[in-house]
Amino acid sequence: MHWVVQDNLFNERGFHDLMQVLERGGIPHTLVKVVPFDGGITPDVDVTGPVMVMGSLSLTRHALRRGWTPGAFVNERFDFRVWREHLRPFLLNGGAQVHRFGDVPPQSAPFFIRPCLDDKAFSGMVTCWEDFARWREQALACEDNVQLTADTWVAISPPRDIQREYRMVVVDGRVVTGTRYKLGTRVFSSPDVEPEIEAFTQAMAERWVPDRACVLDVFLHGGRPFIGEFNALNSAGFYAYDVGKMVAAIEAMGF
């Protein structure tokens, strides 16, 4: 498989680990720069056979346009509304309200809001109604903002107290590696993942996942693990997970 990796995207150890794994394994790869606003990549990559990309959402979209296989693991199932159909009891925000961005009704208390899609329209956040209303007005007035519009579907729910956050990599229904990346409100990357978190993630992977490969974020709330969200493996950060295990699992998929 030929790996296309966006240069200078991840300012973290995982990016350097990925490059070392590819180089030491003799795995074909190309470092590319992504032209802003989905304009393509440089240098161009013209290869036959399987291609896997790692980088921004723009690079993911480029892979889809090129028809690369597997290219990027992304589809219409990376949507909170779809996850909830399959996994509602296990979602941290399974009871969230879903609205068009332009139709979010006034909220009397602080609330959490995130896009339903994994399209980076904006980052999930806790806010209050006054701040949200001001920001929404500014966002909708910005003509250049093509990702976030009045028709963008969002989920809103009460804020949750999260003790720990984990990023778990699932390939073909199996948890292959993971990392703890947040302790309370502090970013704290560590490869140490408790057995109960691995067991919970494996059980969820056996129930339903949006694609053959994905990232599943697990949040510990009230001493219990819950699914926080699914993200595309190609455009999610590494934190401290074992990049070598991820690469080996993708290489073994048999494209």
Contacts in CASP RR format, 6 or more apart in sequence:
PFRMAT RR
TARGET T0000
AUTHOR 0000-0000-0000
METHOD contacts of the structure
MODEL  1
MHWVVQDNLFNERGFHDLMQVLERGGIPHTLVKVVPFDGGITPDVDVTGP
VMVMGSLSLTRHALRRGWTPGAFVNERFDFRVWREHLRPFLLNGGAQVHR
FGDVPPQSAPFFIRPCLDDKAFSGMVTCWEDFARWREQALACEDNVQLTA
DTWVAISPPRDIQREYRMVVVDGRVVTGTRYKLGTRVFSSPDVEPEIEAF
TQAMAERWVPDRACVLDVFLHGGRPFIGEFNALNSAGFYAYDVGKMVAAI
EAMGF
1 27 0 8 1.000
1 28 0 8 1.000
1 49 0 8 1.000
1 50 0 8 1.000
1 51 0 8 1.000
1 52 0 8 1.000
1 250 0 8 1.000
1 251 0 8 1.000
1 255 0 8 1.000
2 28 0 8 1.000
2 29 0 8 1.000
2 30 0 8 1.000
2 45 0 8 1.000
2 47 0 8 1.000
2 49 0 8 1.000
2 50 0 8 1.000
2 51 0 8 1.000
2 52 0 8 1.000
3 22 0 8 1.000
3 27 0 8 1.000
3 28 0 8 1.000
3 29 0 8 1.000
3 30 0 8 1.000
3 51 0 8 1.000
3 52 0 8 1.000
3 53 0 8 1.000
3 54 0 8 1.000
3 247 0 8 1.000
4 29 0 8 1.000
4 30 0 8 1.000
4 32 0 8 1.000
4 41 0 8 1.000
4 45 0 8 1.000
4 51 0 8 1.000
4 52 0 8 1.000
4 53 0 8 1.000
4 54 0 8 1.000
4 59 0 8 1.000
4 63 0 8 1.000
5 15 0 8 1.000
5 18 0 8 1.000
5 19 0 8 1.000
5 22 0 8 1.000
5 29 0 8 1.000
5 30 0 8 1.000
5 31 0 8 1.000
5 32 0 8 1.000
5 53 0 8 1.000
5 54 0 8 1.000
5 55 0 8 1.000
6 31 0 8 1.000
6 32 0 8 1.000
6 33 0 8 1.000
6 34 0 8 1.000
6 53 0 8 1.000
6 54 0 8 1.000
6 55 0 8 1.000
6 56 0 8 1.000
6 59 0 8 1.000
7 31 0 8 1.000
7 32 0 8 1.000
7 33 0 8 1.000
8 33 0 8 1.000
9 15 0 8 1.000
9 55 0 8 1.000
9 56 0 8 1.000
10 55 0 8 1.000
10 237 0 8 1.000
10 238 0 8 1.000
12 189 0 8 1.000
12 237 0 8 1.000
12 238 0 8 1.000
12 239 0 8 1.000
13 189 0 8 1.000
13 238 0 8 1.000
13 240 0 8 1.000
14 237 0 8 1.000
14 238 0 8 1.000
14 239 0 8 1.000
14 240 0 8 1.000
14 243 0 8 1.000
15 238 0 8 1.000
17 238 0 8 1.000
17 243 0 8 1.000
17 244 0 8 1.000
18 54 0 8 1.000
18 238 0 8 1.000
18 243 0 8 1.000
18 244 0 8 1.000
18 247 0 8 1.000
19 29 0 8 1.000
19 31 0 8 1.000
21 27 0 8 1.000
21 243 0 8 1.000
21 244 0 8 1.000
21 247 0 8 1.000
22 29 0 8 1.000
22 247 0 8 1.000
23 29 0 8 1.000
27 247 0 8 1.000
27 251 0 8 1.000
28 47 0 8 1.000
30 43 0 8 1.000
30 45 0 8 1.000
32 41 0 8 1.000
32 42 0 8 1.000
32 43 0 8 1.000
32 45 0 8 1.000
32 59 0 8 1.000
33 41 0 8 1.000
33 42 0 8 1.000
34 40 0 8 1.000
34 41 0 8 1.000
34 55 0 8 1.000
34 56 0 8 1.000
34 58 0 8 1.000
34 59 0 8 1.000
34 62 0 8 1.000
35 41 0 8 1.000
35 42 0 8 1.000
36 58 0 8 1.000
37 58 0 8 1.000
38 58 0 8 1.000
38 61 0 8 1.000
38 62 0 8 1.000
39 58 0 8 1.000
39 62 0 8 1.000
40 58 0 8 1.000
40 62 0 8 1.000
41 59 0 8 1.000
41 62 0 8 1.000
45 51 0 8 1.000
49 69 0 8 1.000
49 255 0 8 1.000
50 68 0 8 1.000
50 69 0 8 1.000
50 70 0 8 1.000
50 71 0 8 1.000
50 254 0 8 1.000
50 255 0 8 1.000
51 63 0 8 1.000
51 66 0 8 1.000
51 68 0 8 1.000
51 69 0 8 1.000
51 70 0 8 1.000
51 71 0 8 1.000
52 70 0 8 1.000
52 71 0 8 1.000
52 234 0 8 1.000
52 250 0 8 1.000
53 59 0 8 1.000
53 60 0 8 1.000
53 62 0 8 1.000
53 63 0 8 1.000
53 68 0 8 1.000
53 71 0 8 1.000
53 72 0 8 1.000
53 234 0 8 1.000
54 234 0 8 1.000
55 234 0 8 1.000
55 235 0 8 1.000
56 235 0 8 1.000
57 119 0 8 1.000
57 120 0 8 1.000
57 232 0 8 1.000
57 235 0 8 1.000
59 72 0 8 1.000
59 234 0 8 1.000
59 235 0 8 1.000
60 72 0 8 1.000
60 74 0 8 1.000
60 232 0 8 1.000
60 234 0 8 1.000
60 235 0 8 1.000
63 71 0 8 1.000
63 72 0 8 1.000
63 234 0 8 1.000
64 71 0 8 1.000
64 72 0 8 1.000
64 74 0 8 1.000
69 255 0 8 1.000
70 212 0 8 1.000
70 213 0 8 1.000
70 250 0 8 1.000
70 253 0 8 1.000
70 255 0 8 1.000
71 234 0 8 1.000
72 232 0 8 1.000
72 234 0 8 1.000
72 235 0 8 1.000
73 211 0 8 1.000
73 212 0 8 1.000
73 213 0 8 1.000
73 214 0 8 1.000
73 232 0 8 1.000
73 233 0 8 1.000
73 234 0 8 1.000
74 118 0 8 1.000
74 211 0 8 1.000
74 232 0 8 1.000
74 234 0 8 1.000
75 210 0 8 1.000
75 211 0 8 1.000
76 82 0 8 1.000
77 83 0 8 1.000
77 210 0 8 1.000
77 211 0 8 1.000
78 117 0 8 1.000
78 118 0 8 1.000
78 210 0 8 1.000
78 211 0 8 1.000
78 214 0 8 1.000
78 230 0 8 1.000
78 231 0 8 1.000
78 232 0 8 1.000
79 116 0 8 1.000
79 117 0 8 1.000
79 118 0 8 1.000
79 153 0 8 1.000
80 96 0 8 1.000
80 98 0 8 1.000
80 114 0 8 1.000
80 116 0 8 1.000
80 117 0 8 1.000
80 155 0 8 1.000
80 229 0 8 1.000
81 98 0 8 1.000
81 116 0 8 1.000
81 153 0 8 1.000
82 210 0 8 1.000
83 91 0 8 1.000
83 208 0 8 1.000
83 210 0 8 1.000
83 227 0 8 1.000
83 229 0 8 1.000
83 230 0 8 1.000
84 91 0 8 1.000
84 94 0 8 1.000
84 95 0 8 1.000
84 96 0 8 1.000
86 207 0 8 1.000
86 208 0 8 1.000
87 204 0 8 1.000
87 207 0 8 1.000
87 208 0 8 1.000
87 227 0 8 1.000
88 94 0 8 1.000
88 95 0 8 1.000
90 204 0 8 1.000
90 207 0 8 1.000
90 226 0 8 1.000
90 227 0 8 1.000
91 226 0 8 1.000
91 227 0 8 1.000
91 228 0 8 1.000
92 160 0 8 1.000
92 162 0 8 1.000
92 219 0 8 1.000
92 221 0 8 1.000
92 226 0 8 1.000
92 227 0 8 1.000
92 228 0 8 1.000
93 112 0 8 1.000
93 155 0 8 1.000
93 157 0 8 1.000
93 160 0 8 1.000
93 228 0 8 1.000
94 157 0 8 1.000
95 157 0 8 1.000
96 155 0 8 1.000
96 156 0 8 1.000
96 157 0 8 1.000
97 155 0 8 1.000
97 156 0 8 1.000
97 157 0 8 1.000
98 116 0 8 1.000
98 153 0 8 1.000
98 154 0 8 1.000
98 155 0 8 1.000
99 105 0 8 1.000
99 153 0 8 1.000
99 154 0 8 1.000
99 156 0 8 1.000
100 150 0 8 1.000
100 151 0 8 1.000
100 152 0 8 1.000
100 153 0 8 1.000
100 154 0 8 1.000
101 136 0 8 1.000
101 139 0 8 1.000
101 140 0 8 1.000
101 148 0 8 1.000
101 149 0 8 1.000
101 150 0 8 1.000
101 151 0 8 1.000
101 152 0 8 1.000
101 153 0 8 1.000
101 154 0 8 1.000
102 136 0 8 1.000
102 140 0 8 1.000
102 150 0 8 1.000
102 151 0 8 1.000
102 152 0 8 1.000
103 150 0 8 1.000
104 113 0 8 1.000
104 132 0 8 1.000
104 136 0 8 1.000
104 154 0 8 1.000
104 156 0 8 1.000
106 129 0 8 1.000
106 133 0 8 1.000
107 128 0 8 1.000
107 129 0 8 1.000
107 132 0 8 1.000
107 156 0 8 1.000
108 129 0 8 1.000
109 128 0 8 1.000
109 158 0 8 1.000
110 126 0 8 1.000
110 127 0 8 1.000
110 128 0 8 1.000
110 159 0 8 1.000
111 126 0 8 1.000
111 127 0 8 1.000
111 128 0 8 1.000
111 129 0 8 1.000
111 132 0 8 1.000
111 156 0 8 1.000
111 157 0 8 1.000
111 158 0 8 1.000
111 159 0 8 1.000
112 124 0 8 1.000
112 125 0 8 1.000
112 126 0 8 1.000
112 156 0 8 1.000
112 157 0 8 1.000
112 158 0 8 1.000
112 159 0 8 1.000
112 160 0 8 1.000
113 124 0 8 1.000
113 125 0 8 1.000
113 127 0 8 1.000
113 132 0 8 1.000
113 154 0 8 1.000
113 155 0 8 1.000
113 156 0 8 1.000
114 123 0 8 1.000
114 124 0 8 1.000
114 125 0 8 1.000
114 154 0 8 1.000
114 155 0 8 1.000
114 229 0 8 1.000
115 121 0 8 1.000
115 122 0 8 1.000
115 124 0 8 1.000
115 148 0 8 1.000
115 152 0 8 1.000
115 153 0 8 1.000
115 154 0 8 1.000
115 155 0 8 1.000
116 153 0 8 1.000
116 154 0 8 1.000
116 155 0 8 1.000
117 152 0 8 1.000
117 153 0 8 1.000
118 229 0 8 1.000
118 230 0 8 1.000
118 231 0 8 1.000
118 232 0 8 1.000
119 147 0 8 1.000
120 147 0 8 1.000
120 235 0 8 1.000
121 147 0 8 1.000
121 148 0 8 1.000
121 152 0 8 1.000
122 139 0 8 1.000
122 147 0 8 1.000
122 148 0 8 1.000
126 159 0 8 1.000
127 135 0 8 1.000
139 145 0 8 1.000
139 148 0 8 1.000
140 149 0 8 1.000
140 150 0 8 1.000
160 219 0 8 1.000
160 221 0 8 1.000
161 221 0 8 1.000
161 222 0 8 1.000
162 182 0 8 1.000
162 184 0 8 1.000
162 219 0 8 1.000
162 220 0 8 1.000
162 221 0 8 1.000
163 183 0 8 1.000
163 184 0 8 1.000
163 220 0 8 1.000
163 221 0 8 1.000
163 222 0 8 1.000
163 223 0 8 1.000
164 180 0 8 1.000
164 182 0 8 1.000
164 183 0 8 1.000
164 184 0 8 1.000
164 219 0 8 1.000
164 220 0 8 1.000
165 180 0 8 1.000
165 181 0 8 1.000
165 182 0 8 1.000
165 184 0 8 1.000
165 217 0 8 1.000
165 218 0 8 1.000
165 219 0 8 1.000
165 220 0 8 1.000
166 178 0 8 1.000
166 179 0 8 1.000
166 180 0 8 1.000
166 181 0 8 1.000
166 193 0 8 1.000
166 197 0 8 1.000
166 201 0 8 1.000
166 217 0 8 1.000
166 218 0 8 1.000
166 219 0 8 1.000
166 220 0 8 1.000
167 178 0 8 1.000
167 179 0 8 1.000
167 181 0 8 1.000
167 215 0 8 1.000
167 216 0 8 1.000
167 217 0 8 1.000
167 236 0 8 1.000
167 237 0 8 1.000
167 239 0 8 1.000
167 241 0 8 1.000
168 175 0 8 1.000
168 177 0 8 1.000
168 178 0 8 1.000
168 193 0 8 1.000
168 197 0 8 1.000
168 198 0 8 1.000
168 201 0 8 1.000
168 215 0 8 1.000
168 216 0 8 1.000
168 217 0 8 1.000
168 218 0 8 1.000
168 241 0 8 1.000
169 175 0 8 1.000
169 176 0 8 1.000
169 177 0 8 1.000
169 178 0 8 1.000
169 213 0 8 1.000
169 214 0 8 1.000
169 215 0 8 1.000
169 216 0 8 1.000
169 233 0 8 1.000
169 241 0 8 1.000
169 245 0 8 1.000
169 246 0 8 1.000
169 249 0 8 1.000
170 176 0 8 1.000
170 201 0 8 1.000
170 205 0 8 1.000
170 209 0 8 1.000
170 213 0 8 1.000
170 214 0 8 1.000
170 215 0 8 1.000
170 216 0 8 1.000
171 212 0 8 1.000
171 213 0 8 1.000
171 246 0 8 1.000
171 249 0 8 1.000
171 250 0 8 1.000
171 253 0 8 1.000
172 212 0 8 1.000
172 213 0 8 1.000
172 249 0 8 1.000
172 253 0 8 1.000
173 205 0 8 1.000
173 206 0 8 1.000
173 209 0 8 1.000
173 212 0 8 1.000
174 202 0 8 1.000
174 205 0 8 1.000
174 249 0 8 1.000
175 198 0 8 1.000
175 201 0 8 1.000
175 202 0 8 1.000
175 205 0 8 1.000
176 245 0 8 1.000
176 246 0 8 1.000
176 248 0 8 1.000
176 249 0 8 1.000
177 241 0 8 1.000
177 242 0 8 1.000
177 243 0 8 1.000
177 244 0 8 1.000
177 245 0 8 1.000
177 246 0 8 1.000
178 191 0 8 1.000
178 193 0 8 1.000
178 198 0 8 1.000
178 241 0 8 1.000
178 242 0 8 1.000
179 189 0 8 1.000
179 190 0 8 1.000
179 191 0 8 1.000
179 193 0 8 1.000
179 238 0 8 1.000
179 239 0 8 1.000
179 240 0 8 1.000
179 241 0 8 1.000
180 188 0 8 1.000
180 189 0 8 1.000
180 190 0 8 1.000
180 191 0 8 1.000
180 192 0 8 1.000
180 193 0 8 1.000
180 240 0 8 1.000
181 187 0 8 1.000
181 188 0 8 1.000
181 189 0 8 1.000
181 190 0 8 1.000
181 239 0 8 1.000
181 240 0 8 1.000
182 188 0 8 1.000
189 239 0 8 1.000
189 240 0 8 1.000
190 240 0 8 1.000
191 240 0 8 1.000
191 241 0 8 1.000
191 242 0 8 1.000
196 225 0 8 1.000
197 218 0 8 1.000
197 220 0 8 1.000
197 225 0 8 1.000
200 218 0 8 1.000
200 225 0 8 1.000
201 216 0 8 1.000
201 218 0 8 1.000
201 225 0 8 1.000
204 216 0 8 1.000
204 227 0 8 1.000
205 216 0 8 1.000
209 216 0 8 1.000
209 230 0 8 1.000
210 230 0 8 1.000
211 232 0 8 1.000
212 253 0 8 1.000
213 233 0 8 1.000
213 249 0 8 1.000
213 250 0 8 1.000
213 253 0 8 1.000
214 230 0 8 1.000
214 231 0 8 1.000
214 232 0 8 1.000
214 233 0 8 1.000
215 230 0 8 1.000
215 231 0 8 1.000
215 232 0 8 1.000
215 233 0 8 1.000
215 236 0 8 1.000
216 227 0 8 1.000
216 230 0 8 1.000
217 227 0 8 1.000
217 228 0 8 1.000
217 229 0 8 1.000
217 230 0 8 1.000
217 231 0 8 1.000
218 225 0 8 1.000
218 226 0 8 1.000
218 227 0 8 1.000
218 228 0 8 1.000
219 225 0 8 1.000
219 226 0 8 1.000
219 227 0 8 1.000
219 228 0 8 1.000
220 226 0 8 1.000
233 246 0 8 1.000
END
